[in-house]
Amino acid sequence: NAGVTQTPKFQVLKTGQSMTLQCAQDMNHNSMYWYRQDPGMGLRLIYYSASEGTTDKGEVPNGYNVSRLNKREFSLRLESAAPSQTSVYFCASWAMEDTGELFFGEGSRLTVL
Amino acid sequence: DAKTTQPTSMDCAEGRAANLPCNHSTISGNEYVYWYRQIHSQGPQYIIHGLKNNETNEMASLIITEDRKSSTLILPHATLRDTAVYYCIVRSYNQGGKLIFGQGTELSVKP
């Protein structure tokens, strides 16, 4: 099993450009999450999806949109990138019926110039 | 989900036990305590979780106070590879709601 897969792993954008971060999990998990982590900081929740067809705002949702395309995929979109969105983005998934372990992707490093 | 409070940083000598505290005074009855750690810029790694009773696995032990308002993660024989940021979080077991990590504790294991 691949677990949680994020693409791309690295991306450089100019201010105002748009892009979508893709996340897919092959563990049949219900809940999926997007976090950002700035240098020297902890993880901050951007958006989450408790189940297929639902999405909710986290701690820092401004400037982002999400789509829970199906049970496997949860994408994060930046419509007009800003330098303040330079960060490492982590996707995670969780099976409520299981031990409760949260599985993370390897992260996507985004730089906005 | 309840918020947690952890010290910003801690040091530990290699080979000694590392005891990482966490306060979660507003935890509710159906919320579990989870511990994760993050090494460098990798994705966080699950360590252990518990509800009321103390738990132990191959990585660590989790001690939860009787009132459940605080807990301690114990790494019995810390190694240099245990240097990482450790996060304590609380959440309901079967609800896919918010999962807030907080700042965590930066543990430095020194030779």
Contacts between the chains, C-beta under 8 A, distances in Angstrom:
chain1	res1	chain2	res2	distance
A	4	B	43	7.9
A	30	B	96	5.6
A	31	B	96	3.5
A	33	B	99	6.0
A	35	B	101	7.3
A	37	B	41	7.8
A	41	B	103	7.3
A	42	B	85	7.4
A	42	B	87	7.1
A	42	B	101	5.4
A	42	B	102	5.7
A	42	B	103	4.3
A	42	B	104	5.3
A	43	B	38	7.9
A	43	B	44	7.1
A	43	B	87	7.5
A	43	B	101	4.1
A	44	B	101	7.6
A	45	B	98	6.3
A	45	B	99	6.5
A	45	B	100	6.0
A	45	B	101	7.5
A	48	B	96	7.5
A	48	B	97	7.7
A	48	B	98	6.4
A	48	B	99	7.0
A	49	B	96	7.8
A	50	B	95	7.5
A	50	B	96	3.3
A	50	B	97	6.3
A	51	B	96	6.1
A	56	B	98	7.5
A	58	B	98	6.3
A	58	B	100	7.9
A	59	B	100	6.7
A	88	B	41	6.1
A	90	B	43	5.5
A	90	B	44	7.7
A	92	B	43	7.5
A	92	B	44	8.0
A	92	B	99	7.8
A	94	B	96	6.9
A	94	B	99	7.5
A	96	B	93	7.4
A	96	B	94	4.9
A	96	B	95	7.0
A	96	B	96	5.6
A	97	B	94	7.3
A	99	B	49	7.3
A	100	B	32	6.3
A	100	B	34	6.7
A	100	B	49	5.7
A	100	B	91	7.9
A	100	B	93	5.8
A	101	B	46	4.4
A	101	B	49	7.8
A	102	B	34	7.5
A	102	B	36	7.1
A	102	B	44	7.4
A	102	B	46	6.4
A	102	B	99	6.8
A	103	B	46	7.9
A	104	B	43	3.0
A	104	B	44	5.5
A	104	B	45	7.8
A	105	B	43	5.9
A	106	B	42	7.2
A	106	B	43	5.9
A	107	B	41	6.5
A	107	B	42	7.3
A	107	B	43	5.9
